[in-house]
Amino acid sequence: MKIHEYLELDAQAATISCSECGEVLCDADQNYKEHSSMRTGPVTDAGPLFQPPERVLGSDPGYEFREWFCPGCGVLFDHRFALEGDRIIHDIEIDVEALES
């Protein structure tokens, strides 16, 4: 079952995998991002229209640009801006008990 553009849920095995290459990332109750390859960089890595925070805000509050990739094939799963040191958001939570029903 597709749960994201590039993520599949195997309800019987209760796992999340990459829909491009089939790489199993984690159990369904885990945060797939914590089992993906993550790259962090400055805000300007998001593209040429993104200015350094200090230019816009007058100071650099410590923002970074995060990207999560499949460790098997490199397809991009997600990207976000975050403060350095912020936890990784668990944005897709699967009710594993409901899968067993």
C-alpha positions as CSV (number, residue, x, y, z in Angstrom):
1,M,0.0,0.0,0.0
2,K,1.4,3.4,-1.0
3,I,1.8,5.8,1.9
4,H,3.9,8.4,0.2
5,E,5.0,9.1,-3.3
6,Y,8.1,6.9,-2.8
7,L,7.1,4.8,0.3
8,E,5.2,1.5,0.5
9,L,3.7,-0.2,3.5
10,D,3.7,-3.9,3.6
11,A,0.8,-4.5,6.0
12,Q,1.6,-8.3,6.4
13,A,5.3,-7.8,7.2
14,A,4.5,-4.4,9.0
15,T,7.4,-2.7,7.2
16,I,8.0,0.5,5.2
17,S,10.1,0.3,2.0
18,C,11.2,2.4,-0.9
19,S,8.7,2.0,-3.8
20,E,11.5,2.7,-6.3
21,C,14.0,0.0,-5.4
22,G,12.2,-2.1,-2.7
23,E,14.8,-1.4,0.0
24,V,13.2,-2.1,3.4
25,L,13.7,0.9,5.6
26,C,12.2,0.0,8.9
27,D,9.3,-1.5,10.9
28,A,6.0,0.2,10.2
29,D,5.9,1.7,13.7
30,Q,9.2,3.4,13.3
31,N,10.2,6.8,11.7
32,Y,11.4,6.0,8.2
33,K,13.5,9.2,8.2
34,E,15.6,7.8,11.0
35,H,16.4,4.9,8.7
36,S,17.0,6.9,5.6
37,S,20.2,8.7,4.4
38,M,20.0,12.3,5.6
39,R,22.0,15.2,4.2
40,T,22.1,18.6,6.0
41,G,23.3,21.9,4.6
42,P,22.7,25.6,4.6
43,V,19.4,27.1,3.7
44,T,20.8,28.2,0.4
45,D,21.1,24.4,-0.6
46,A,17.3,24.6,-1.2
47,G,17.9,26.6,-4.4
48,P,19.0,29.9,-5.8
49,L,16.0,31.9,-4.6
50,F,16.8,31.1,-0.9
51,Q,18.8,33.8,0.8
52,P,21.1,33.2,3.8
53,P,19.0,33.7,7.0
54,E,21.2,36.5,8.2
55,R,20.5,38.5,5.1
56,V,16.7,38.2,5.6
57,L,16.5,38.2,9.4
58,G,19.6,40.2,10.4
59,S,21.1,37.2,12.1
60,D,21.5,33.5,11.6
61,P,19.2,31.6,14.0
62,G,20.9,28.3,13.0
63,Y,18.5,27.1,10.3
64,E,19.5,24.2,8.1
65,F,18.1,22.4,5.0
66,R,17.5,18.7,5.6
67,E,17.0,16.1,2.9
68,W,16.1,12.4,3.3
69,F,17.1,9.8,0.7
70,C,16.6,6.1,0.1
71,P,19.9,4.4,1.2
72,G,19.4,1.9,-1.6
73,C,18.8,4.0,-4.7
74,G,19.1,7.6,-3.6
75,V,15.5,8.7,-4.4
76,L,14.5,11.8,-2.4
77,F,11.8,11.1,0.1
78,D,11.4,14.5,1.8
79,H,13.1,17.8,2.6
80,R,12.5,20.4,5.3
81,F,14.0,23.5,7.0
82,A,14.8,23.0,10.6
83,L,16.8,24.6,13.4
84,E,20.1,22.8,13.9
85,G,19.7,20.2,16.6
86,D,15.9,19.9,16.3
87,R,14.6,16.4,16.4
88,I,13.5,14.7,13.2
89,I,9.7,15.0,12.9
90,H,7.8,11.7,12.7
91,D,5.3,12.7,10.0
92,I,3.9,9.3,9.0
93,E,2.7,7.3,11.9
94,I,1.2,3.9,11.2
95,D,-1.2,2.2,13.6
96,V,0.4,-1.2,13.6
97,E,-2.3,-2.7,15.8
98,A,-5.0,-1.8,13.2
99,L,-2.9,-3.7,10.6
100,E,-3.2,-6.9,12.6
101,S,-7.1,-6.7,12.5
